[in-house]
Amino acid sequence: MAVELVTDQEWNAKLESNEKVVVKYFADWCGSCKLIAPKYRRLSDDERFTEITFLEVNAETNEVARKSAGVDNLPFFAIFRNGEMVEGSATSKEENVIKMLEQLN
């Protein structure tokens, strides 16, 4: 499954229409965000996580989405189940993201 870039205008609809969601919050200037981007895309294609919707949000331009996860550093990852946030963490380690994804399975 591809990673989908979403904005504040699409935010609530995406959370409501997908049971399991992981979101990567990033900024264009964030070096660590750029480094983890290919790993995040690879995880979106991982057979273990086919039931999870992978989203990306530009934290600088999407205040509603950013505040809904309490983003305090970048890159920041959050997992949602049925529209409710389960966990959020500022990390640039792939293994931490995998642990979050495994919580949704």
Rosetta constraint file for C-alpha pairs under 8 A:
AtomPair CA 1 CA 44 HARMONIC 5.49 0.50
AtomPair CA 1 CA 45 HARMONIC 5.34 0.50
AtomPair CA 1 CA 50 HARMONIC 6.89 0.50
AtomPair CA 1 CA 53 HARMONIC 7.66 0.50
AtomPair CA 1 CA 54 HARMONIC 7.65 0.50
AtomPair CA 2 CA 41 HARMONIC 6.98 0.50
AtomPair CA 2 CA 44 HARMONIC 6.19 0.50
AtomPair CA 2 CA 45 HARMONIC 7.12 0.50
AtomPair CA 2 CA 54 HARMONIC 7.09 0.50
AtomPair CA 3 CA 41 HARMONIC 6.22 0.50
AtomPair CA 3 CA 44 HARMONIC 6.55 0.50
AtomPair CA 3 CA 53 HARMONIC 7.79 0.50
AtomPair CA 3 CA 54 HARMONIC 4.99 0.50
AtomPair CA 3 CA 55 HARMONIC 5.40 0.50
AtomPair CA 3 CA 56 HARMONIC 6.77 0.50
AtomPair CA 4 CA 54 HARMONIC 6.40 0.50
AtomPair CA 4 CA 55 HARMONIC 4.78 0.50
AtomPair CA 4 CA 56 HARMONIC 6.01 0.50
AtomPair CA 5 CA 55 HARMONIC 5.80 0.50
AtomPair CA 5 CA 56 HARMONIC 4.69 0.50
AtomPair CA 5 CA 57 HARMONIC 5.95 0.50
AtomPair CA 6 CA 10 HARMONIC 6.06 0.50
AtomPair CA 6 CA 11 HARMONIC 6.47 0.50
AtomPair CA 6 CA 55 HARMONIC 6.69 0.50
AtomPair CA 6 CA 56 HARMONIC 6.19 0.50
AtomPair CA 6 CA 57 HARMONIC 5.64 0.50
AtomPair CA 7 CA 11 HARMONIC 6.01 0.50
AtomPair CA 7 CA 57 HARMONIC 6.49 0.50
AtomPair CA 7 CA 58 HARMONIC 7.64 0.50
AtomPair CA 7 CA 62 HARMONIC 5.97 0.50
AtomPair CA 7 CA 65 HARMONIC 7.64 0.50
AtomPair CA 8 CA 12 HARMONIC 7.74 0.50
AtomPair CA 8 CA 62 HARMONIC 5.28 0.50
AtomPair CA 8 CA 63 HARMONIC 7.17 0.50
AtomPair CA 8 CA 64 HARMONIC 5.78 0.50
AtomPair CA 8 CA 65 HARMONIC 5.83 0.50
AtomPair CA 10 CA 14 HARMONIC 6.16 0.50
AtomPair CA 11 CA 15 HARMONIC 6.44 0.50
AtomPair CA 11 CA 65 HARMONIC 6.38 0.50
AtomPair CA 12 CA 16 HARMONIC 6.08 0.50
AtomPair CA 12 CA 83 HARMONIC 7.97 0.50
AtomPair CA 13 CA 17 HARMONIC 5.98 0.50
AtomPair CA 14 CA 18 HARMONIC 6.22 0.50
AtomPair CA 15 CA 19 HARMONIC 7.39 0.50
AtomPair CA 15 CA 21 HARMONIC 7.05 0.50
AtomPair CA 15 CA 80 HARMONIC 7.51 0.50
AtomPair CA 15 CA 82 HARMONIC 7.02 0.50
AtomPair CA 15 CA 83 HARMONIC 4.80 0.50
AtomPair CA 16 CA 82 HARMONIC 6.57 0.50
AtomPair CA 16 CA 83 HARMONIC 5.44 0.50
AtomPair CA 18 CA 53 HARMONIC 6.81 0.50
AtomPair CA 18 CA 82 HARMONIC 6.96 0.50
AtomPair CA 18 CA 83 HARMONIC 7.78 0.50
AtomPair CA 19 CA 52 HARMONIC 7.78 0.50
AtomPair CA 19 CA 80 HARMONIC 7.75 0.50
AtomPair CA 19 CA 81 HARMONIC 5.43 0.50
AtomPair CA 19 CA 82 HARMONIC 4.61 0.50
AtomPair CA 19 CA 83 HARMONIC 7.09 0.50
AtomPair CA 20 CA 51 HARMONIC 6.99 0.50
AtomPair CA 20 CA 52 HARMONIC 4.94 0.50
AtomPair CA 20 CA 53 HARMONIC 6.13 0.50
AtomPair CA 20 CA 79 HARMONIC 7.50 0.50
AtomPair CA 20 CA 80 HARMONIC 5.90 0.50
AtomPair CA 20 CA 81 HARMONIC 4.83 0.50
AtomPair CA 20 CA 82 HARMONIC 6.59 0.50
AtomPair CA 20 CA 104 HARMONIC 6.47 0.50
AtomPair CA 21 CA 52 HARMONIC 5.45 0.50
AtomPair CA 21 CA 53 HARMONIC 4.66 0.50
AtomPair CA 21 CA 54 HARMONIC 6.04 0.50
AtomPair CA 21 CA 55 HARMONIC 7.25 0.50
AtomPair CA 21 CA 79 HARMONIC 5.66 0.50
AtomPair CA 21 CA 80 HARMONIC 5.04 0.50
AtomPair CA 21 CA 81 HARMONIC 6.48 0.50
AtomPair CA 22 CA 52 HARMONIC 6.98 0.50
AtomPair CA 22 CA 53 HARMONIC 6.27 0.50
AtomPair CA 22 CA 54 HARMONIC 5.17 0.50
AtomPair CA 22 CA 55 HARMONIC 6.16 0.50
AtomPair CA 22 CA 77 HARMONIC 7.01 0.50
AtomPair CA 22 CA 78 HARMONIC 5.70 0.50
AtomPair CA 22 CA 79 HARMONIC 4.40 0.50
AtomPair CA 22 CA 80 HARMONIC 6.31 0.50
AtomPair CA 22 CA 101 HARMONIC 7.29 0.50
AtomPair CA 23 CA 54 HARMONIC 6.10 0.50
AtomPair CA 23 CA 55 HARMONIC 4.68 0.50
AtomPair CA 23 CA 56 HARMONIC 5.40 0.50
AtomPair CA 23 CA 57 HARMONIC 7.00 0.50
AtomPair CA 23 CA 77 HARMONIC 5.51 0.50
AtomPair CA 23 CA 78 HARMONIC 5.26 0.50
AtomPair CA 23 CA 79 HARMONIC 6.37 0.50
AtomPair CA 24 CA 55 HARMONIC 6.35 0.50
AtomPair CA 24 CA 56 HARMONIC 4.74 0.50
AtomPair CA 24 CA 57 HARMONIC 6.25 0.50
AtomPair CA 24 CA 75 HARMONIC 6.82 0.50
AtomPair CA 24 CA 76 HARMONIC 5.85 0.50
AtomPair CA 24 CA 77 HARMONIC 4.68 0.50
AtomPair CA 24 CA 78 HARMONIC 6.83 0.50
AtomPair CA 25 CA 56 HARMONIC 5.88 0.50
AtomPair CA 25 CA 57 HARMONIC 4.85 0.50
AtomPair CA 25 CA 58 HARMONIC 5.83 0.50
AtomPair CA 25 CA 59 HARMONIC 5.51 0.50
AtomPair CA 25 CA 66 HARMONIC 7.44 0.50
AtomPair CA 25 CA 71 HARMONIC 7.75 0.50
AtomPair CA 25 CA 74 HARMONIC 6.72 0.50
AtomPair CA 25 CA 75 HARMONIC 5.72 0.50
AtomPair CA 25 CA 76 HARMONIC 5.07 0.50
AtomPair CA 25 CA 77 HARMONIC 6.21 0.50
AtomPair CA 26 CA 30 HARMONIC 6.86 0.50
AtomPair CA 26 CA 33 HARMONIC 5.69 0.50
AtomPair CA 26 CA 56 HARMONIC 7.42 0.50
AtomPair CA 26 CA 57 HARMONIC 6.35 0.50
AtomPair CA 26 CA 58 HARMONIC 5.13 0.50
AtomPair CA 26 CA 59 HARMONIC 5.56 0.50
AtomPair CA 26 CA 60 HARMONIC 7.87 0.50
AtomPair CA 26 CA 74 HARMONIC 5.90 0.50
AtomPair CA 26 CA 75 HARMONIC 5.25 0.50
AtomPair CA 26 CA 76 HARMONIC 6.96 0.50
AtomPair CA 27 CA 33 HARMONIC 7.11 0.50
AtomPair CA 27 CA 58 HARMONIC 5.50 0.50
AtomPair CA 27 CA 59 HARMONIC 5.90 0.50
AtomPair CA 27 CA 60 HARMONIC 6.11 0.50
AtomPair CA 27 CA 74 HARMONIC 7.40 0.50
AtomPair CA 27 CA 75 HARMONIC 7.87 0.50
AtomPair CA 28 CA 58 HARMONIC 7.68 0.50
AtomPair CA 30 CA 34 HARMONIC 6.59 0.50
AtomPair CA 30 CA 74 HARMONIC 7.10 0.50
AtomPair CA 30 CA 75 HARMONIC 7.55 0.50
AtomPair CA 31 CA 35 HARMONIC 6.37 0.50
AtomPair CA 32 CA 36 HARMONIC 6.33 0.50
AtomPair CA 32 CA 74 HARMONIC 7.64 0.50
AtomPair CA 32 CA 75 HARMONIC 6.61 0.50
AtomPair CA 32 CA 92 HARMONIC 6.28 0.50
AtomPair CA 33 CA 37 HARMONIC 6.19 0.50
AtomPair CA 33 CA 74 HARMONIC 6.83 0.50
AtomPair CA 33 CA 75 HARMONIC 5.12 0.50
AtomPair CA 33 CA 92 HARMONIC 7.24 0.50
AtomPair CA 34 CA 38 HARMONIC 7.90 0.50
AtomPair CA 35 CA 39 HARMONIC 7.98 0.50
AtomPair CA 36 CA 40 HARMONIC 6.16 0.50
AtomPair CA 36 CA 92 HARMONIC 6.25 0.50
AtomPair CA 36 CA 93 HARMONIC 7.65 0.50
AtomPair CA 36 CA 94 HARMONIC 7.35 0.50
AtomPair CA 37 CA 41 HARMONIC 6.27 0.50
AtomPair CA 38 CA 42 HARMONIC 6.13 0.50
AtomPair CA 39 CA 43 HARMONIC 6.20 0.50
AtomPair CA 39 CA 94 HARMONIC 6.89 0.50
AtomPair CA 40 CA 44 HARMONIC 6.36 0.50
AtomPair CA 40 CA 94 HARMONIC 7.70 0.50
AtomPair CA 41 CA 45 HARMONIC 6.83 0.50
AtomPair CA 42 CA 46 HARMONIC 6.55 0.50
AtomPair CA 43 CA 49 HARMONIC 7.43 0.50
AtomPair CA 44 CA 49 HARMONIC 6.80 0.50
AtomPair CA 44 CA 50 HARMONIC 7.39 0.50
AtomPair CA 44 CA 53 HARMONIC 7.93 0.50
AtomPair CA 44 CA 54 HARMONIC 6.20 0.50
AtomPair CA 45 CA 49 HARMONIC 7.53 0.50
AtomPair CA 45 CA 50 HARMONIC 7.21 0.50
AtomPair CA 46 CA 50 HARMONIC 6.81 0.50
AtomPair CA 49 CA 101 HARMONIC 7.25 0.50
AtomPair CA 49 CA 105 HARMONIC 7.41 0.50
AtomPair CA 51 CA 105 HARMONIC 7.94 0.50
AtomPair CA 52 CA 104 HARMONIC 7.68 0.50
AtomPair CA 57 CA 62 HARMONIC 7.01 0.50
AtomPair CA 57 CA 65 HARMONIC 7.36 0.50
AtomPair CA 57 CA 66 HARMONIC 7.83 0.50
AtomPair CA 58 CA 62 HARMONIC 6.13 0.50
AtomPair CA 59 CA 63 HARMONIC 6.71 0.50
AtomPair CA 59 CA 65 HARMONIC 7.61 0.50
AtomPair CA 59 CA 66 HARMONIC 5.57 0.50
AtomPair CA 59 CA 71 HARMONIC 7.99 0.50
AtomPair CA 62 CA 66 HARMONIC 6.19 0.50
AtomPair CA 63 CA 67 HARMONIC 5.95 0.50
AtomPair CA 64 CA 68 HARMONIC 6.19 0.50
AtomPair CA 65 CA 69 HARMONIC 6.84 0.50
AtomPair CA 66 CA 70 HARMONIC 6.32 0.50
AtomPair CA 66 CA 71 HARMONIC 5.60 0.50
AtomPair CA 67 CA 71 HARMONIC 6.38 0.50
AtomPair CA 69 CA 78 HARMONIC 6.60 0.50
AtomPair CA 69 CA 85 HARMONIC 6.92 0.50
AtomPair CA 69 CA 88 HARMONIC 6.63 0.50
AtomPair CA 70 CA 88 HARMONIC 7.83 0.50
AtomPair CA 71 CA 76 HARMONIC 6.34 0.50
AtomPair CA 71 CA 88 HARMONIC 7.89 0.50
AtomPair CA 71 CA 90 HARMONIC 7.69 0.50
AtomPair CA 72 CA 76 HARMONIC 7.70 0.50
AtomPair CA 72 CA 90 HARMONIC 7.37 0.50
AtomPair CA 73 CA 90 HARMONIC 5.66 0.50
AtomPair CA 74 CA 90 HARMONIC 5.92 0.50
AtomPair CA 74 CA 91 HARMONIC 7.38 0.50
AtomPair CA 75 CA 90 HARMONIC 5.72 0.50
AtomPair CA 75 CA 91 HARMONIC 6.02 0.50
AtomPair CA 75 CA 92 HARMONIC 6.25 0.50
AtomPair CA 76 CA 88 HARMONIC 7.10 0.50
AtomPair CA 76 CA 89 HARMONIC 5.60 0.50
AtomPair CA 76 CA 90 HARMONIC 4.09 0.50
AtomPair CA 76 CA 91 HARMONIC 6.02 0.50
AtomPair CA 76 CA 92 HARMONIC 7.99 0.50
AtomPair CA 77 CA 88 HARMONIC 5.58 0.50
AtomPair CA 77 CA 89 HARMONIC 5.43 0.50
AtomPair CA 77 CA 90 HARMONIC 6.19 0.50
AtomPair CA 77 CA 91 HARMONIC 7.13 0.50
AtomPair CA 77 CA 97 HARMONIC 7.22 0.50
AtomPair CA 78 CA 85 HARMONIC 6.98 0.50
AtomPair CA 78 CA 86 HARMONIC 7.48 0.50
AtomPair CA 78 CA 87 HARMONIC 5.63 0.50
AtomPair CA 78 CA 88 HARMONIC 4.05 0.50
AtomPair CA 78 CA 89 HARMONIC 6.42 0.50
AtomPair CA 79 CA 85 HARMONIC 5.86 0.50
AtomPair CA 79 CA 86 HARMONIC 5.60 0.50
AtomPair CA 79 CA 87 HARMONIC 5.55 0.50
AtomPair CA 79 CA 88 HARMONIC 6.46 0.50
AtomPair CA 79 CA 100 HARMONIC 6.88 0.50
AtomPair CA 79 CA 101 HARMONIC 7.37 0.50
AtomPair CA 79 CA 104 HARMONIC 7.63 0.50
AtomPair CA 80 CA 84 HARMONIC 5.18 0.50
AtomPair CA 80 CA 85 HARMONIC 4.25 0.50
AtomPair CA 80 CA 86 HARMONIC 5.35 0.50
AtomPair CA 80 CA 87 HARMONIC 7.39 0.50
AtomPair CA 81 CA 85 HARMONIC 6.47 0.50
AtomPair CA 81 CA 86 HARMONIC 6.58 0.50
AtomPair CA 81 CA 104 HARMONIC 7.29 0.50
AtomPair CA 87 CA 100 HARMONIC 7.49 0.50
AtomPair CA 91 CA 96 HARMONIC 7.04 0.50
AtomPair CA 91 CA 97 HARMONIC 7.75 0.50
AtomPair CA 92 CA 96 HARMONIC 7.98 0.50
AtomPair CA 93 CA 97 HARMONIC 6.76 0.50
AtomPair CA 94 CA 98 HARMONIC 6.25 0.50
AtomPair CA 95 CA 99 HARMONIC 6.29 0.50
AtomPair CA 96 CA 100 HARMONIC 6.46 0.50
AtomPair CA 97 CA 101 HARMONIC 6.25 0.50
AtomPair CA 98 CA 102 HARMONIC 6.13 0.50
AtomPair CA 99 CA 103 HARMONIC 6.59 0.50
AtomPair CA 100 CA 104 HARMONIC 7.12 0.50
AtomPair CA 101 CA 105 HARMONIC 6.93 0.50
